[in-house]
Amino acid sequence: MSKEVRPGLSVDELVANHIEKTQITDDAHDRINLGLLGFPRSGKTVSLLTLDRAMLNSRWKFLPANYATLDLIEPLQKDLYENGILPPATPTYLELAFDVSTYGSTLGFVEGIYPPMRLQVFDAPGGDSMPGGANDAFTSKTIDYIGRCTGIMFLIDPDETWTRAEEVTGGQDLEGERQGKYYTIINSIFNRIEIQRKSEKGATPTKVYIAFCLTKMDKYGLQQVDVKAFAKKIIGTFAIRRIEQFCRTNPHISERWFSTSAIGVMRNHDRRLVSRLDTDTGRVIDPHKIEPYGIRDALEWLLNSASEDRGRKPLWSRLLGRLR
């Protein structure tokens, strides 16, 4: 029986409703695209559910761009904040969209920004979102979109969940396959960024900002790790070298590494900081106290950087954009 996310509405019914309302589409030409990407179980959904908490004291705000996204997020968010229940694995192909805005304006205009910004998230069940998965068409369209983004948030799972899962691997740790897939998808993103850059035909290259985020770091000490060195163990030496080489030879590309946790930490009876996740029950302890870590830092870096680039346009162009 499908799990009910609210009385009379199951996950299957909610997802079916979502699919009827949305599909992967190209964005408006003047929109600043932001993308969130990660392999299955990397923490995409939980990060989105706690986005409101992460950005509480930020000048940036995220609002669901359509009712399809709202209908999917709200019941899962209720389960998390009230009962500590983490969302189930993604049952089918989904696209979620969030419009980005700011509180206030430096010129005193009405709330909003120009060009508009949108964060889009693509997800697929099991291994289908990976290169060589059951739906390469979905993967290709996802990567095509990411390649056109000004800001990219790439989630890396330190638990390596998707290459340890019994139903996927038979209990084996497929380290080589995991690192190969990370290299393949990172290389695909960079190839599409290059194609996009060359299509600009001599214009000043659009700057691209990539935030590589280690997720679930509440289990690993949050700040007490060298993030890039930690990530190297997961995605492999060659993926790290590809990232470094690409950013070094393309000055319009900037990358940063972040330690993040969607659910945050708490103090135990010894006053030590520990994860909020109860490993016995699989639920979040005191979910009403969830305080995400690192997600705001990553998103603010992406948004502030894109905003500053937009601010370098002539004043008349920015004023005209606000009046459209």
Secondary structure, DSSP 8 states (H G I E B T S, - for coil): ---EEETTEEHHHHHHHHHHH-------TT-EEEEEEE-TTSSHHHHHHTHHHHTTTSSEEEEESSHHHHHHHHHHHHHHHHH--------S-EEEEEEEEESS-TT---S--SS-EEEEEEE-STTTTSTTSS-HHHHHHHHHHHTT-SEEEEEE-TT-GGGT-HHHHTT---HHHHHHHHHHHHHHHHHHHHHHHHTTTTS----EEEEEEE--GGGTTTTSS-HHHHHHHHH-HHHHHHHHHHHHH-TTEEEEEEE-BSS-EEE-TTS-EEESEETTTTEESSGGG---BSHHHHHHHHHHHHHHHHHTS-HHHHHHHHH-
